[in-house]
């Protein structure tokens, strides 16, 4: 039996440990008015991280996509700013079942070697329904000393590696965006609708049951084992629009006991801005 901490924590479990001094609760919701919504109501004692400001370095989307990773130095400063130390038990939530930015922050922490990190199953809404106290107060806490960050230890793929992988039978490229975006029927965020030729579509929403909770580890293990076959994890690349919701599927696979595949952070937002071959709907 493994002693490894599950990557998912249920609201009832969080309620039981919420007063532990080791537990650092992080609100990672993103999108329009996210920080204002956090200020209006958040889980009591939760600290806020901003996707664009804290979990990415937003520059030129053609070079790394819309949400490229921040520098290691910047990420170290973010962790210190919100009071996270190497011994912290970090629990992260958002308001979109983990897909907003909670799973992205989970991946980033795991990628620097932080093991005690979990995403709240069902997110903000599930915790409130379970009776977790909420607050609109300003949360005060002490920053920690510098969190030494030396490297991203989880594997990543760059645009050239994706180019090779998409035509290689030994590799698989998984796009987790919803089917309409993959098919090129709609594109709310990037300039061109479509997908990377050779990629397969496995929407991240399929990781969830109808109630918005992750499906069981056994169900997810069966699903992704069937999808990836016997391929080496090094040859499995997962992406989305900008390297955020892809982490939802990486989290699902880790929760299922499978190795974490490579993340293509640049994703469609980078690919579609670099004159690469694209599968799009042809119009007359």
C-alpha positions in Angstrom: 0.0 0.0 0.0 1.5 3.3 -1.0 1.8 6.1 1.5 1.7 8.7 -1.3 -0.8 11.5 -0.7 -3.7 11.3 -3.1 -3.7 14.2 -5.6 -7.5 14.7 -4.8 -9.0 15.6 -1.5 -12.7 15.4 -0.8 -14.5 18.3 1.0 -15.3 16.2 4.1 -11.6 15.4 4.4 -10.6 19.1 4.1 -13.2 20.0 6.7 -11.4 17.6 9.1 -8.0 19.1 8.7 -8.8 22.8 8.0 -7.4 23.9 11.4 -4.1 22.2 11.0 -1.2 24.7 10.9 0.4 22.8 8.1 -2.6 23.3 5.8 -2.4 26.2 3.3 -5.6 26.7 1.4 -5.3 28.3 -2.0 -8.0 29.8 -4.1 -6.9 29.6 -7.8 -10.0 30.6 -9.7 -9.3 32.5 -12.9 -11.2 34.4 -15.6 -13.1 37.7 -15.6 -13.6 39.2 -12.1 -11.9 36.2 -10.4 -10.1 38.2 -7.8 -13.2 40.3 -7.1 -15.2 37.1 -6.7 -12.6 35.7 -4.3 -12.8 38.9 -2.2 -16.6 38.7 -2.1 -16.7 35.1 -0.9 -14.0 32.5 -0.5 -13.3 29.5 1.7 -12.2 30.8 5.1 -8.4 31.3 5.4 -7.9 30.7 1.6 -5.2 32.8 0.0 -5.5 33.9 -3.6 -3.2 33.2 -6.6 -3.8 34.8 -9.9 -3.3 32.7 -13.1 -1.8 35.5 -15.2 0.2 37.2 -12.5 1.4 34.3 -10.4 1.2 31.1 -12.4 2.3 32.4 -15.8 4.4 35.0 -17.6 2.1 36.5 -20.2 4.1 37.9 -23.0 3.9 36.9 -26.7 1.5 34.0 -27.2 3.4 32.9 -30.3 6.4 32.1 -28.0 5.1 29.7 -25.3 1.3 30.3 -25.7 -1.1 32.4 -23.6 0.1 31.0 -20.3 3.8 30.1 -20.4 5.3 29.1 -17.1 6.9 31.8 -15.0 10.6 31.8 -14.3 11.7 29.6 -11.4 12.7 32.7 -9.6 9.3 34.3 -10.0 7.5 31.1 -8.9 9.7 30.9 -5.8 8.7 34.5 -4.9 5.0 33.6 -5.4 5.3 30.6 -3.1 6.9 32.8 -0.4 4.4 35.5 -0.9 1.4 33.2 -0.2 3.2 31.6 2.8 4.0 28.2 1.2 7.1 26.4 2.5 8.5 22.9 1.6 6.7 21.4 4.6 3.3 23.0 3.8 0.3 20.8 3.0 -1.2 22.8 0.1 -4.9 22.3 -0.9 -6.0 24.2 -4.0 -9.5 24.9 -5.3 -11.2 26.9 -8.0 -14.8 27.3 -9.1 -14.6 25.1 -12.2 -14.1 21.6 -10.8 -10.3 22.1 -10.9 -10.0 23.1 -14.5 -9.7 26.8 -14.0 -6.2 27.0 -12.5 -6.3 24.7 -9.5 -4.8 21.7 -11.4 -2.3 24.0 -13.1 -1.0 25.1 -9.6 -1.0 21.5 -8.5 1.2 20.5 -11.5 3.6 23.4 -10.9 4.1 22.4 -7.3 4.6 18.8 -8.2 6.9 19.9 -10.9 9.3 21.5 -8.4 9.2 18.4 -6.2 6.5 19.5 -3.7 4.6 16.3 -2.8 2.1 17.5 -0.2 -0.3 19.2 -2.6 -3.9 18.2 -3.4 -6.8 19.6 -5.4 -10.2 19.9 -3.8 -12.7 17.6 -5.4 -15.8 19.5 -6.6 -14.1 22.8 -5.9 -15.6 25.8 -4.1 -19.2 24.9 -4.6 -18.8 21.4 -3.1 -16.9 22.7 -0.1 -19.7 25.2 0.6 -22.3 22.5 0.3 -20.4 20.4 2.8 -20.5 23.2 5.3 -17.0 24.6 5.0 -17.0 28.2 6.4 -16.7 31.0 3.9 -15.5 34.6 4.4 -15.3 37.9 2.7 -12.6 39.2 5.1 -9.1 40.1 4.0 -6.9 37.1 4.9 -3.8 37.9 6.8 -0.7 35.7 7.0 3.0 35.8 7.1 5.1 35.3 4.0 7.6 32.5 4.3 11.3 32.6 3.7 12.6 31.9 0.2 11.3 28.6 -1.2 14.3 27.3 -3.1 13.2 26.2 -6.6 15.9 24.6 -8.8 14.1 23.0 -11.8 10.9 21.8 -13.3 11.1 18.1 -12.6 8.0 17.0 -14.4 8.5 16.5 -18.2 7.4 19.0 -20.8 7.2 19.0 -24.5 8.0 21.9 -26.8 6.5 22.7 -30.1 9.2 20.9 -32.1 8.7 17.7 -30.0 5.0 17.9 -30.6 5.6 18.2 -34.4 7.6 15.0 -34.3 5.2 13.1 -32.0 2.1 13.8 -34.0 3.4 11.7 -36.9 5.0 9.0 -34.8 3.1 5.8 -34.1 5.0 5.3 -30.9 3.6 8.6 -29.5 0.2 10.0 -28.8 -0.8 13.7 -28.5 -3.9 14.3 -26.5 -6.0 17.5 -26.8 -8.3 18.0 -23.7 -10.4 20.9 -25.1 -14.0 20.4 -25.7 -15.0 18.7 -28.9 -16.4 21.8 -30.6 -13.1 23.6 -30.2 -11.1 20.6 -31.3 -13.3 20.2 -34.4 -12.9 23.9 -35.3 -16.6 24.8 -34.8 -15.8 27.4 -32.3 -12.8 29.2 -30.8 -13.5 31.6 -27.9 -9.9 32.4 -27.0 -7.4 31.9 -29.9 -7.1 33.3 -33.3 -7.8 30.2 -35.3 -10.2 27.3 -34.7 -9.0 23.7 -35.1 -6.5 21.3 -33.7 -3.0 19.9 -34.2 -3.2 17.3 -37.0 -2.6 13.8 -35.6 -3.8 14.7 -32.1 -6.8 12.9 -30.5 -9.5 14.6 -28.5 -10.2 13.5 -25.0 -12.1 16.4 -23.3 -11.0 17.0 -19.7 -14.7 17.2 -18.8 -14.8 13.4 -19.2 -12.7 13.1 -16.1 -15.7 14.2 -14.1 -19.0 12.6 -13.1 -22.3 14.5 -13.6 -22.0 15.9 -10.1 -18.7 17.6 -10.9 -16.5 15.3 -8.9 -13.6 13.3 -10.4 -14.6 9.8 -11.4 -13.0 7.1 -9.3 -9.4 6.3 -9.7 -10.2 2.8 -11.1 -12.5 4.2 -13.8 -9.9 6.8 -14.8 -7.1 4.3 -14.8 -9.1 2.0 -17.1 -10.0 4.9 -19.4 -6.5 6.3 -19.8 -4.8 2.9 -20.0 -7.1 2.1 -23.0 -6.4 5.4 -24.6 -2.6 5.4 -24.3 -2.1 1.6 -24.7 1.3 0.4 -23.8 3.0 3.7 -24.8 5.9 5.0 -22.7 4.8 8.0 -20.6 7.6 9.9 -22.2 5.8 9.5 -25.6 2.4 10.8 -24.3 1.9 14.6 -24.7 -1.1 16.4 -23.2 -2.2 19.9 -24.2 -5.2 22.2 -24.3 -5.5 25.9 -25.3 -2.8 27.3 -23.2 -1.4 24.7 -20.8 -4.0 25.2 -18.0 -6.9 22.7 -18.4 -4.4 20.1 -19.7 -3.3 19.8 -16.1 -6.8 18.6 -15.2 -6.1 15.5 -17.2 -2.5 15.1 -15.8 -4.1 15.3 -12.3 -6.7 12.7 -13.3 -3.9 10.3 -14.5 -1.9 10.8 -11.4 -5.0 10.3 -9.2 -5.5 7.1 -11.2 -2.1 5.8 -10.3 -0.6 6.3 -13.8 2.6 8.2 -14.6 2.2 11.9 -15.3 2.8 12.4 -19.1 4.4 15.4 -20.7 2.7 18.8 -20.7 2.8 20.9 -23.8 2.5 24.3 -22.1 2.3 26.3 -25.3 -0.6 24.2 -26.5 -3.0 25.3 -29.3 -2.4 29.0 -28.5 1.3 28.7 -29.5 0.9 26.1 -32.3 -1.8 28.1 -34.1 0.4 31.2 -34.1 3.5 29.6 -35.7 2.5 28.6 -39.2 2.4 25.0 -38.3 0.0 22.6 -40.1 -3.5 22.8 -38.7 -6.7 20.8 -39.0 -9.4 23.4 -39.5 -12.9 23.4 -41.0 -12.6 24.3 -44.7 -15.0 26.9 -45.9 -15.9 27.7 -49.5 
